[in-house]
Amino acid sequence: MLAAISSTAGAGRASGVSLILPPDHDLVQVKGSIMAPTLLPGAWVLVDRGTRQVIGEGVYLVHDGVAEACRRISPGSACGVWAVYSDNTSYSRREDPASRIDVRGRVVGVFREV
């Protein structure tokens, strides 16, 4: 079953956008430059919210203790440990056990102005 989304201009909403999304998928707007150049401020990412754990290297929507944020996650230096980092090299990289990463979904697409 697909979910229809029709949004109007407002906080965190695209103006004049009508989309049909698969179940457990959501659109989230990118704020800030922490994931630049891959995800630029103002871009919209399609998030598979059915993915609630790291299933391999990729970009995930995680809760960092304050808010949801996109981060790249890849295998870490030890078994069961994942490297969590941004694509913007101005920010630091950290390693966490899988059990400490609060995954809210996997980014499966990106939409941006052309």
C-alpha positions in Angstrom: 0.0 0.0 0.0 1.3 3.4 -0.9 0.9 6.6 1.2 -0.1 9.8 -0.5 1.5 13.0 0.7 0.3 16.4 -0.4 2.1 19.2 1.3 2.0 23.0 1.4 4.6 25.6 2.3 5.5 25.6 6.0 8.0 24.3 8.5 9.8 21.3 7.0 7.4 21.1 4.0 7.9 21.5 0.3 5.7 24.0 -1.5 3.3 22.5 -4.0 4.6 18.9 -3.8 2.3 15.9 -4.2 4.0 12.5 -3.9 2.9 8.9 -3.4 5.4 7.2 -1.1 5.8 3.5 -0.3 4.8 2.3 3.2 7.3 3.2 6.0 8.9 5.9 3.8 9.2 9.6 4.7 10.6 12.8 3.2 13.0 14.7 5.5 14.6 18.1 4.6 18.4 18.4 5.0 19.4 21.2 7.4 23.0 22.4 7.6 26.2 21.4 5.7 27.4 18.5 7.8 26.7 16.0 5.0 27.9 18.2 2.1 28.7 17.7 -0.7 26.5 14.6 -0.8 23.5 16.1 0.9 23.2 19.9 0.6 21.1 22.2 2.8 17.5 22.3 1.5 17.6 19.0 -0.3 15.0 16.4 0.6 15.9 12.8 1.4 13.7 9.8 1.0 14.0 7.7 4.2 13.0 4.1 4.6 11.9 4.2 8.2 11.4 0.4 8.2 15.1 0.0 8.5 15.9 0.4 12.2 19.4 -1.0 12.3 22.6 -0.7 10.3 22.4 -3.3 7.5 25.6 -2.3 5.7 27.5 0.8 4.6 25.3 3.7 3.7 23.7 7.0 4.7 21.2 6.6 7.6 18.9 8.9 9.5 20.0 8.6 13.2 19.0 10.2 16.4 22.1 11.8 17.9 20.6 12.4 21.3 19.3 15.8 20.4 17.6 15.5 16.9 17.4 13.3 13.9 20.4 13.8 11.5 21.8 12.1 8.4 25.1 10.4 8.9 27.2 8.0 6.8 27.9 4.6 8.5 30.5 2.1 7.5 32.2 -0.9 9.1 34.5 0.2 12.0 37.9 -1.1 13.2 36.4 -4.1 15.1 33.6 -6.6 14.8 30.2 -5.1 15.8 31.6 -1.6 15.7 30.5 1.0 13.1 32.1 4.2 12.0 29.7 7.1 12.1 30.7 10.3 10.3 29.6 13.1 8.0 30.7 13.6 4.4 31.9 17.1 5.3 35.5 16.6 6.4 35.3 19.5 8.8 33.5 17.2 11.2 35.0 14.3 13.2 34.5 10.6 12.8 33.6 8.3 15.7 33.1 4.6 16.2 30.2 3.1 18.2 29.0 -0.4 18.9 25.9 -1.2 16.8 23.8 -1.3 20.0 24.5 2.5 20.6 23.4 3.7 17.2 19.8 4.9 17.2 18.8 4.3 13.6 15.6 6.0 12.5 15.8 4.9 8.9 18.1 4.4 5.8 18.4 7.2 3.2 17.3 5.7 -0.1 17.0 8.8 -2.3 17.7 12.5 -2.5 15.8 15.3 -4.2 17.3 18.7 -4.7 16.6 21.8 -6.8 18.1 21.9 -10.3 
